[in-house]
Structures are given as structure tokens and as C-alpha cells.
């Protein structure tokens, strides 16, 4: 059973371009979480999705950021008109059931976004 | 809102010795879960140990154990018989029992010296 997969592992964009980050959850997992890690900091929650639904987006910046988890295919985190402050590692995690009750979230290897 | 604080930015320990990492948190919840994650240079996040707040017994996983003090809102991690492969960033994290997101501390960098 493959783990959580994220691609690309490294992404370089110039200011003003769009960044699309992909996350394929573990097989059988229908819950996906996105976190952002700025340099020398801990991970910060961004958004929680189930198939075709956004459940909690309380950590998402109000502008330029969006996420989706379609019925078929990976979850996508999209950042429009990137700025240098968006440079960070973006982690995806998945779980087979809702992660409450302490159920483990399984993390992918992350995508490191660099904005020039 | 919950906050998690790790007051030690960096710690070093000799191989085979013991190191303890501190973590404190702030919450008004009564039922929650606490976690320690390891992030080696590969950046992969690996769950080390998990504690349920309603359980008084401290969790143990092989060489890793915790000291959970609910009243003090403290959750320290002890790494015994440290190995070179333990070199990594360690993050303490909190999750409400009815929640779905992890709140992480700022991390402690652990360096195991041969």
C-alpha cells in the first residue's frame, strides 16, 4: 500500500505565476488535510477536505489560495499570483476516517515551493 | 484557540544517552489528543507517539515515552538510548477530540552525537 504521494517535490515559480500542488492520499483514504511549513517553523493547518467537499478551510488565506478534492483524481492546492511569502513546504496528509478521536493522519513527503 | 509551545529550539545528546523534550499547550478542552512527530532531514513527518488526554497512563513506544501532566498542560518526550537515526526535528501537536486538525509547536531540533 503506497503512502501519501505528493508532486512535484520541488516547484519553482516566479512572482505572479500560479502554483498547483497535487496530493494522492493513501488507498482507501477519503479525508485529506493540507498544512504549510514556513522555514524554521512548525506546520500550520490550512484546509480539510473530503471527496468533493471542503469541510474546514479556517487556515486558508482569504485570497489567492484554493483547494479541491474531486471525486476522481488527486487533491489540488492552487496558489494564484504567487508572492515570495508563499515560499514554504506544503504537506498533505490523509486518513481513512475523519481524524477526530485521535485517528492518525498519514503525511506525504511535502512539496517545497520556491518563489523567485 | 489552542496553542502549543516548545521552549527548546535545539538540543544535543550523546549516543546511547537520554534526552527529554518539553512541550506545553493551552486549551479549554477536556478531551483531546497529543502527539509527537519526528521530521528527519528528508522532511517526512513520522508519528512517534500518541497520548489520549483521558488516559492517565503515559504512552510508551519502544525507546520513546511521554510524561503527560494534564493539570499542568505539559507533555514531554523522553528518548532513551539515543541513536544517530534519532537526529531530527521533533514537533509536539494537539488535536481536539471532536476536531480534525493538528496544531503544532515550533519544533525542537535534536542532534545525536557519536
Interface residues (C-beta under 8 A of the other chain):
Chain A: X31 X33 X35 X40 X41 X42 X43 X44 X45 X48 X55 X56 X58 X59 X89 X91 X93 X98 X99 X100 X101 X102 X104 X105 X107 X109 X110 X112
Chain B: X4 X33 X42 X43 X44 X45 X46 X47 X50 X52 X91 X95 X96 X97 X98 X99 X100 X101 X102 X103 X104 X105 X106 X107
